[in-house]
Amino acid sequence: MRERTVMTVFGKVRIKRTGYSRPGKSSLFPLDAVLNLPEGIHSYGIRKALALEVSKSSFSEATDSIRRQTGVRMHKRQAEHLSRKAVRCFDEYYEQTCSLLPGEAEKLPLLILTTDGKGIVVRKEDLREETRKKAENARRKLNKRISKGEKKNRKRMATVASVYHMERFVRSPESVAGEFAPESESEKKGRPRPVAKRVWASLEKSREDVIREIFEEALRRDPSNSKKWVCLVDGDPHQLKSVNRQIEKFSVSAVVILDIIHVIEYLWKAARVFHDEASRTSEKWVSERLLGILRGRASLVAGGMRRSATLLKIRRSSRKPVDVCADYLLKNSPYLRYNEYLGEGLPIATGVIEGACRHLIRDRMDITGARWSLEGAEAVLKLRSLRSSGDFDDYWKFYELQEFDRNHYSKYSDPAILDELSSKEFVEGKST
C-alpha cells in the first residue's frame, strides 16, 4: 500500500492504494486509473479552475483566487506550468470535434475566414530572429523608460484568426456610406449575427501556418466548398499573398475582400491634407469618396484625389497621405468591388477579428510592463481562445479523456481490467 496526496477543490486529500510492479518497470496503481488521477499533485478540478482564472487575469491574481476559493497554495511558476499542460490537446481537439456544428450553421450560405496580427511584448530570447537583431542593435535613448519607436523591437507578432457562418445581408452603397451616423435599434436587430464562431491566436506559429489552419478549419466545416467562402483581409501584402497561396493550395473557390474600415482610415488621413481634421468639410470629403469606392470606382477616386492635390499645388511632403491612399486603392483594386459584394449580401468589414484582437490580446496581454515568455503567452492565448469560442467546457472533457489515455490506459497490456475495476466500485483505503 502506498499513499498519495492530491490537492483538490476541497483541500488536501490522501489516498492509499495498491501498486503492482516488477523489476525494471514502473509501478501501476489501478485506483489511480479508476479515479483518473493526473500527473503531479493538483487535481483536474484545481487545474480547470486555474485555467479559467489564468484566461481572465494575471498568474499572480489567478493563484490568489485559487487560494481564496480552495485554500490550495501554488507558486506563479506552478501556475504557468499547469497552464501550458492544460492546452496541449488544443489542436487535436479542433481536428476531431469540428463536425459538431449547430444545425443553424449548416443552413447558412456564407462561411467567413478572417485574420489579423497584433504584437505582444516578449522576452528578448523569444523574439523572432529579425526583430531580436534590431533590438540588440538599437540604442536606448532614455534610461528610465522606452521612448517612441523602441517598443516595436520588443514585440513578437501574434496571428489572430476566426472562422464563422453568416446569413447574406444585401445593402446598397448609399446605405453603407450613411453608416457614419449612429444606427437605430431596428437597423442593429436586422443585421445577421455570426454563428458557430471560432476565434484563436498563436504567437509560436508563423502567419502562414495560422492562415493554413484557417482554411483547414473551413474545409472541416464545408468539405465540398458548397458555401460561399469570404476571406476578409486588411490589405497587408504578406497577408494577401498567404491567403491567395492557400486558396490555390486547397483548390477552393473564395472571394477575397479588403476590409472597408481600413480603406476609411486611409481616406481620413488623405482628407487632412485638404481640410481641418475635425471639420464638417473633412467628413463630407471622406463620405463622397467612400461612396465612390463603394460603387466600385476606387481607381477613379484614387486619380481624382491625386489631381486635386496637384491642382492645389500642395508640396510633395504635405501631400504624402494622398499619394499613399491612392496607391493603396490602386494596388488593392481587385479586392475593392464593393458594389458586387454588397449586391450579393457579403460582409465587407472585419469587426469580428478586430474584436478578437481586442479580447484575446489587448485586454489580457497588454499589461503595462509585462514581458511574456513565448510558452506562457501561447498558453494564455489558447485558454482565452477556448473561452471566446464557447468551447472551454467541452475541451476540458476531451482533455481529461486524452490525459487518461496518456497517463493510465496506454500503460496496461490489457486495459479492459480498468473497466472491470470501475464497474465493481473499486475503492481502497480512505481519504481525508
N, C-alpha and C positions, 0 to 999 in steps of 0.2 A: 504494500500500500504506500502510495506517495501522495503528499499533499501539495496542492497548487493554490495560489492566491490569485483572484481575479477582482479587478476594480470595476464595479458595476454602478448603475444609476442609483442603487440602494446602498452604495458604500462598498466596503471590503468584504469579499466572500471567500471562504476557504473550502476547498473541495478535496476529499480523499477519494482516490481511485486506484484501481489495479492496473499495473503495467505489465506488458509482455515483451520479452526481448530474447536475443541470443547473441553470443559473442560476435563483435564486429558490426552489429546492427543497432540502429536507434530503437528505443522502446516505443511501443504503440500503446495508447491508452484509449480503449473503446469508448469510455464515458466521455472523453474529450470530443470524440467524433459525434456521439449521440447528442451532446449539447452544442455541437458546432462551436467549440471554444476557439478563439483566434490565437495567432502567434502573439506573444507578449502578454502583458498583464491587464490591458484595458479591454473591456467587453465591447461587443458591437454596439450596444446601446450608448455607451460613452463615446465611441468613435463617431456614431451618427450624430449625436448631439453636438460634438465638437466640430464636425464637418459643416453643419448648419451655421454654427456661430462664426466659424472662420470665413464662410462665404459672405457674412454680413459686416464683420468688424475685424480689427487687428488681432494678431495671435495673442497678444497680451490680454486684450479685452475678452477674447474667447476663453482663455484659460481661467480668467477671473469669473466669468459667467458659469463655467462648468463647476468651479469650486463652490459658488453660491448655491447652485441647483442640487448638487450631489454630494458635496463635501470632498470630492476627489481632487487632489492637487497634482498638477503636472507643470513641467518647465516649458518655456516657449519652444525650445528645440524639440521636445517630445511632440508638441502640437504640430510643428512643421513636418516632422517625420510621419506622424499619423495621417496628416492631410495628403501627403504625397502617396501614401499607401492607399488611401481611400479612393483615389481616382485612377488607379492602374488598370481598371477594366473599362474606362471611358470609351475608347474607340471600339472595343469589342461589343459593348452594349449597343451602340448605334448601328453597328454592322448587322446585328442579329434581330433587332427589335423594330426596325423602321417600317416593317409591313403592317404594324398595328396602328394604322391611321384611323381617325374617326371617319364615319361614313360620309359626313358632310364634306370633308376634304376631297374624297374620291369623286364627288359630283361636280366640284368647281372646275372651271375651264382653264384657269391660269395657274402656272407654277412659277414663282418668283425666286430668282437667285441673285444675291447681292453681297458685296464685300467692301470693306474699308480698312484703313490702317490707323493705328494710334500708338504713339510712343510711350514707353514706360521706363522710368529711371531704374537702371540696374547697376550692380557692382561692375567694376571695370573688367574683371576677368570674364564676365558673362556678356559683354558687348560683342556684336558681330565684328569680324576681323577689321573691316574697313573703318568702322566707327571707332574701334579701340585705338587704331593707329592715329586717327585725328585727335582723340582725347589725349594720347600720350605726347603728341607734338604741340598741342595747344598750350599756351602760356596763360596762367591765371592773371587777370587784370587786377583783381582785388583779393585780399587775404581772407576777409570775413564772410564773403558771400559770392555766389555765382552771378556774373554780370550777363547782360543781354547777349544772346547768341551762343553762350558757353554750354547751356543746359542740353542743347540738342546732341552734343557729343557724349552725353551721359545716358542717352536713351536707346533702347532696342525696340524696333517696331513689332508690335503685335498685329496679327491679321485677324480681323473680326469678320464673321460670316453669318449668313442667315438664309434659310430656305423656308418658304411658306406658300400656302394656297390662297387664291382670291377669286372673287367674282369680277366680271367685267364692269366697268363704270364709264359709260360713254359721256364725254363732255365736249364742249366747243372751246376753241382757243380763247374766245371772249370771256367765257365763264372762268377759265383758269387765270387769265390776266387780271380779272376783277377780284381775285382772292387776296389782293393786298388788304382789302377791308376784312374785318372780323366776320367769320362765318356765323350764320344763325344756327340755333339748335336744330332746326329741321334739316338744314344742309348737312350738319355733322352726323345726324342719325341716318341720313340717306347714303352715306359713304360705306362701302363694303369694308369689313374688317379682315385682317389676316387670320387664317385658320391653320391649325397644326403647325404653328410657327416654332422652328428650332433656331436658336442662336448659339454661337460658340466662338471662342477666340483661342489663338495659340501664339505664344511667344517663342517657343522652341522651333516650330516648323517654319519653313520658308513660305513666302506668299504663294509661290507656285504650288506647293503641296496642299495648302489650305484651299486654294481655288479648285484644285483637283478633287478634294474632298467634297466641295460644294456640288460638283457635277455627279460624283458618286452617290451622294445623298439624293439628288434629284432623280437619278436613274433607279434608285431603290424605290422611290415613290411612284415613278412613272416609267417603267421599263421599256414601254413601247413608244415613248416620246409622243403620245397621243394628245397631250395637253399643249397649250401654247406656253412655251418657255420664254420668260422675260429676264434678261440679265441687266440689272441696273448698275451703272458704273459712274465714277466721278471724273473721268477724263484723264486720269494718270496714265501716261503712255505704257509703263510696265504692266499696270493692271489690265489695260486693254489688250496688250499682247498675250498675256497669260490667259485671259478669258477666251480670246479667239483661238488660241492653241488648243484649249480644252474642248471647244466646240468641234474643232477639226478632229482631234484625237478620238473623241467618243462618237463622232459621226452623227451628231444630233442637230435638230433644227431649233434655233433660238434667235430671238431678236434682241439686239444689244441697244440699250437706251441710255443716253447721258442724263444724269440727274439734273433736272431743271433748276434746283436750288443752287447748284454750283454755277450754272450759267448766270443766274440772277446776281450772284456775288461778283462775278466779273463785270456785269453791266453797271452795278453800283460804283465800282472802282473807276470805271470809264466815265460815269456821269459826273464825278467830282472834278474832272478836267474842265468841264463846261459850266458847271453850276455849283453853288454852295451845297455842302453835304446835306444839311437838314432842310433845304428849301422845297417848296411845292413844285418848282420848275424841275428840280432834280428828279423828284418822284415821277413827274409826268414824262420826263425823258426816258426813264427806265421802263415805265409802263408801255410806252409806244413801241420801243424796240423789243420788249418782251413779247408783245402781241405779234409783231412781225415774225419773230423766231417761232412762236407757237403756230403760226400759219405756214410754216415750212420755208421761210425766206431768210434763213440765217446768213447766207452768203451776201444777199443784198444789204442786210443790216450791217454786216461787217464792213462792206465797201462804203456804205453811207457814213458811218461814224469816222472812218479814215478821211473821207473827203471833207467832212465838216472841220476836222482838226487842221487840215491843210488850208482850207479857205480862210479860217480864222487866224492862220499864221502862228499857231501855237508851237513853241520851241520843242525840239526833239525830246529833251529830257522831261518836259512837262507833259507831253502827250503820250508818254510810255504806256500808262494804263489802257489807253485807247488801242494802241497797236497790239498790246498783249491780249486784250479782249477779242480783237478782230482775228488775230492768229488762232486763238482758242476756238472760235466759231468755225473758221475755215478748216482747220485741221480735223475737227470732230464732226464735220458736216454729215458724214454717213450715219451718225447716231443722233441727229437732231431733227428727224422727220416727225415732229410732234403732231402735225395735222393728221398724219396717218395713225399714229399711236392713239391719240385721243378719240379718233373715229372708231377704232377697234376696242375701245374701253380698256386700254392698257395703262398701268401706273407709270408716271414719269418722274416721281420723286422718291428718294431713298430714306424716308422718315423712319422706317423700321431699323435700318442699320445705324442711322445716327443715334437713335435711342439705345441701341445695343452697345454702341461705343461708350455712351454716357453711363449706362448701368453697369456694364461688365468691367470697364476700366476706370473712367474718371471718378465715379462715386466711391471706388474702393482702393484703386491702385495709386491715385494721385495724392497720397497723403504727404503733407509737407515734410520734407527732409528724408522721406523713405527711399532706400536704395535696395531693390529686391534682388534676391538670388534667383537665378533662372528657374530652378526646380520649384522653389517656393511660389513664385509668381504663376507658373504654369498650373500648379495645383489649385490655387485660388481661382484662376480664370475658369478652370474646368468645373469647380464646385459652383461658381456663380452662373455658369452656362447651364448646368443642370437645373438650378432653381428657376432661372429665367425662362427656360423651355417647359417648365412644369413637369420635369422628368425625375426629380430627385428621389422621391419615394420608390418609384418603380426601379430606378437604377440601383437603389440600395438593396432591394430584394435580389436583383441579379448579382450584385457584388458579393453578397453573403453566400449565394449558391456557388459562385466561382471560387470563393475562398474555401468553402467546404471541400470542393473537389481538390484544390491545391494542397490544403493542409491535412486532409484526412482520407477521403475516398480513394485518391490515386495511390496511397501508400499500402493498401491492402490487396493481397493477391486474390482474395475472394471478398469483394466489397459487400456482397449480399448479406454477410454476417451483421453488418451495421443495421440493415433493415430489420433483421430479426430482433436485434437488441432493442431497437426503437419501439417495436410493436409490443415488447414484453415489459415496457415501462422500466427499463434498466436503470435503477438508481442505487448508488452505493455510497456509503459514507454520509456525512451530514454537513450542512452549510451554516455559516453564521454571518 
